[in-house]
């Protein structure tokens, strides 16, 4: 996808774009693969692409659950992985540069949760943080107070989600208690997480969220049907694409797997994502 995006960007703009990846699944992949080795040894269960697709999809989602304590918590470990990457690329010349997040599958929910949590934390008052029992939260709050706009996500200018399964994580709460990162709950005095509060007005006005989904992708969904808050969000655009190959549609189940993994090179996804990046660079 990086190569495709760069090919579509004018050569004179490419120097202003930097890509960074956050790979978080290694924390849980080992557990999943060790389990499958034991299953094959004891029960002769077939370990094929479809089973691994389901185990990794369901297993990742089960592991990424917010817990009361941080010890052995995949939720906080994953968020720390994102924070470490942001810390590494947060240099003085990038302090006010616009940021675009691109997420796939569970990564869409992870980005949304990370941004939501950080937005709440950075806006907490000094008085409230003093009574916070979790020292890690107090330390992170202190770090954010002196951090650059970039590190505080105040320059968050674009979001692209691919095969998002975010709706699956809302059923516990019900739609009335779920809000996109472009909003805050009623009665809250917080500022929304997206667009970033430090963006210049032209960039703030142009900030948008592209959500790509395939109708054959069993794990990817449009977001506007979730509730009125999502449905009425003008910055959010649900965009249907065909991410499965024509040949894969003839093989049962294979087309669903290919649909979920085919977003990265889909021409529509790459073209429209490149357009978002180009608009941000030219506006900035």
C-alpha positions, 0 to 999 in steps of 0.5 A: 500500500505504501508503494501504491500511495507514493506512486499516486502522490506527485513527486514534489509532495512525496518528501513530506510523507513518512510512513510508520507501522505499528505491529502489535499482534506478535504479543498474542500470535505465539499463544495462538500458534502454540495452542494449535500445535497442541491441538494438532498433536492431541486431537489431529485437528486440521490447521489450515488457512481458514481455521487460522484466520478465525483463530487469529481474528477471534483470538485477537479480539478476545485478547484485546479487552480493557481490564481494570489492571494493566498487568498482563493486559493486552489492551494496554500493551497494544496502546503502549506499542502505538505510543512507542512509535509516536515517541520515536518519530516525535521530533522537533521538526514534526511537532506540528505536522498533520497525522493520518491513521490507517487501520485494518480489521481489529486495528480500526477498533484499536486506533479508535480506542487509543485515540479516545483514551488519550483524548480523555486523559490529556484533558483531565485536570491536575486536580483529578489526576492527583487522586488517580490511583494508577501511577502509570496513568499519572505518568502518562498524563504528565508526559502529555502535558509537555508533549508536542501537538503531534504526540498529543494527537492534536494534529490528527487530520485523517483516518482511514479504516479498512474492513472495520469490525468496530461495531462488534465491540459495541454490543456490550454497551448498546448503541445509545452509549457509543460515540465516534471519536468525532464527538463526546458524550452529551454533557461532557466539556471535553473537546472531540479527539478528531479532528485534532484541536491544533489543526489550522482551520483549513485542515480542520475543515477538510479532515475526514474519515474514510471507512472501506468495506466489502459486502463479502467481508464477514469481518468488515462493516459500514459504520453509519448504521451503528447508531444516529451518532455515527449515521449523522457524522458528516466527516465519516464516509462508508465506501463499499469496494470489491476486495475479493478477486474474481477467481476467489468467488468460486471457492466456498469461504475463500472469497470471504477471507480474501475480501478481508485481506484485500484492502491494502492493494485495492485500487479504490482504497489506495486512490482515495487514501492517496487523495486524502494524503495529498489534500492534507499535504497541499493544505498544510 
